[in-house]
Amino acid sequence: MITLSTSSTGGLQTATRSCRSLRRWRRTSRLLAGTYSGPTQGGNGSPGHSYLTPLADGHGSVYHDTAGWLIDIPPGWHVVSFRSSKGGATAVGAQISNVALPAPTIMPGFPIQSNGEILPARGVSVVIATDDDPKLCRPGLHRSRNGVVSSCQRSYALLPISFRELIWGSSPGGPVMGSLWLKAGGRALSLTAKFGASAYSDRRINPVSKMLAIMKIARSSARR
């Protein structure tokens, strides 16, 4: 809140400068991360809320998730924080994409991910979330009813994440998607990276690889 003082010209000038600075900061914030949908907090934010802060060098921003993890957002990319529930399963996290996309919705039995039917051919999205879906295969060995032992992922990945750790799959003429279970600050997270039919190239892989490599845990979460 800005309080205007009419007692002196100097006070009005100070308030005017403050208003201009606030408008410039808002314009800069929109340029830093494209768009952000979700609670926005200044400074260190508030407990229980996700928020963005600008990077010190002015090239992008940092997304702080309520689950305690942080990730750098390239300039012009979009962030949507979300909560989705269906069939007794709930996923809470963020979608980061190079194009504007609606928030992902949970489909029990599948990792929470962007909708591949609306992802443009050159679109890229990363979804990181807590996901308590009991139908999902989690790291470790699993024995089926007929005694067959299988594993969808040997163990939880740990920070920092290498792009090469993702487990990839694709459909003819459709998006390419990598998925991974990881632990950050003792919390299990589901990660999916999806590339449109024409997006899987070094030009679009590199920013995703960099984001994952410097993903980190907030200091308060690391001390828990």
N, C-alpha and C positions, 0 to 999 in steps of 0.2 A: 504494500500500500504506500502511495506517495501523498504526503500532506503538503498542500500549497500554503504558503504564508504570504499574506497581503500587507505585512507590516513594513516590508522594505523591498526595494527593487532587486537587491541582491538575492533575497529569498526566492523571488519569482524566477530569477535567472537560474538559480541552482535547481529549482524544481523543473524548469524547462529542460535543462541539460539532462536531468535524471530521466525525464520522460523520453527524450531523444535516445539516451543510452539504452533504455529498456526496449524501445522499438527496434534499435539496431541489434540488440542481443536476440530478440525474437526472430528477426529476419535471418540472422546468422545461424541460429539454431535450426531453422527450417532448411537452410542450405546444407548444414552439416550432415544431417541424417535423412534428407528427403522428407519423409513424414513419419510421425510416431503416433500410434493410437494406443492409449492407455494412460494410467495415472502419471503425471509429470511432477517431479519435485525438484526444488533447487538445492544447492549445496550438497549435503550428504543424504538428502531424501528423508523419508519417514519410515519407521518400521512397518513392515507389511505391505510396502508399495514398491513397484518397479519404477525406474526413472532413467532419464538420460542426462549426461553432463558432456560439455564440449571437451575435446582433446586439447591439451596444452598448445599443440602446434597449429590448431585451427583446422586441421585436415581430418574431419570426421568427428565422431562422438563415441562415448562409452555408454553401453547399456548395462544398467545395474538391475539384476533380477531379484525378486523377493526371496527366491530360494538361496541367494548368497553367491551367485556366480556373476562374473563380469565379462563382457566381450566388446571389442572395438568394432564400430560400425563404419564402413567406408563412406565417403561423401556421396550423397545422392541416393543411398540405399534407404529402404523403408523398414520400420519396425512396428510390429503389432503384438502387444501383450494380450494373452487370452486365457480363458478358462472354459473347458468344454467337457460335458458329461453326457454319458449315454450307456444304458444297459449295465449300470453298476460300476462303470469305469469313469475316472476323471483324469484329465490332463491339464496341467497349468504351466505356462511358460511363455515363450516368445517366438515369433516368426520373423526372420530377417530376409529380405529379398531385394533384388535389383529392380523390381517392378512392383507397382502397387497391387496387392492381393488381399482378398478377404481373409479373415482369421481362419485357421484350420479347424475342422471339427473332428471329434474322435469317432473312429469306427472300431468297435470292439474286435480284438483279434489282430489288429494291424497297428504298427507304430504310428503315433500322431505325426501327420505330415501335411504338406500343402496339397491342394486339390490338383492332380495332374491334368484334369480335363480342362482347366482354365489357365494353367501355366503356359505362357507364350513359348514359342519355339526357342527363343533366346533368353527365356527367363530362368532365374536361379533363386532357390529358396533354401534357407536353413531353419529348421525347427528344433528347438531345445526345450525340453519340458520334463517335469515329473509326470509319471504316468503309472497309475495303480491298476491298470487293466489286468485282471488275473488270467486272461487268455493269452497274453503275450509270452513268448519264449524269452527267458532271461538267462544271463550267463551261468555256465556250469553244466554238469552232466545231467541228463534227464533220461529216465528209464520209462519206456512205454508199457502198456498193459501186457504186451506179448514179450516183454523182456529186452527189447532193442534199446541200446544206449546211444543217445545222440546229443549233440551240442550245437546250438545256434551261435554261440560265442563262448570261447573257453573261459574267459574271466572278464571282469569289468576293466575297461580302459581307465587310465589315470591321466590327469593333466601333467604336461601339455599334450594335446591331441595331434597326432600326425594324420594328414589327409589319407595316407595309405592304410590306416587302420580300419577305415570304413569298409563294411561288407556290401558289395555292389550287386545290383540287379537291374534289369531293363526289360522292356517289351518292344517288339518290332515297331519302329516308327513312332515310339512314344518316349516319354521322359526316362532318364537314367537316374536311379536313386541309390544312395549309400546310407546305411544305418549303423548305429553303434550304441551300445550301452556304456555309460561311463559313470564314475563316481567323482563328485566334487564336494569337498567339505563333508564327506561321509554320507552325502545324499545321492541316490541313484537317479540318473538323468537319461532320458531317451534323446538321441540325436539323429536327425535325418537331414540329408542334403540332396536336393532334387534339382536336376538340370533338364531344361526343355530339350526337345528333339534335336535342336541345332546348337545347343549351348555348351555341350561338353567339349571344351577346348581350353588351352592354357590361359587364354585371355580371361575366362570366367572362372576357371579353377583356382588361379592364383589368389584372388581376393578371399575366397573361401578358405583356402589352405592357410593363409596368413591369419585370418580370424581365429581359426581353431588352434593354431600354434601358440597364440598369446592369450587365449581364454584363461581366466584365473578365478580365484576365490577371493571374496571380500575379506579383509583382515578380521572383521568381527566373526565371520563364519569359520575362518581358519582356526580361531582360538577356542571354538566350542569343543 
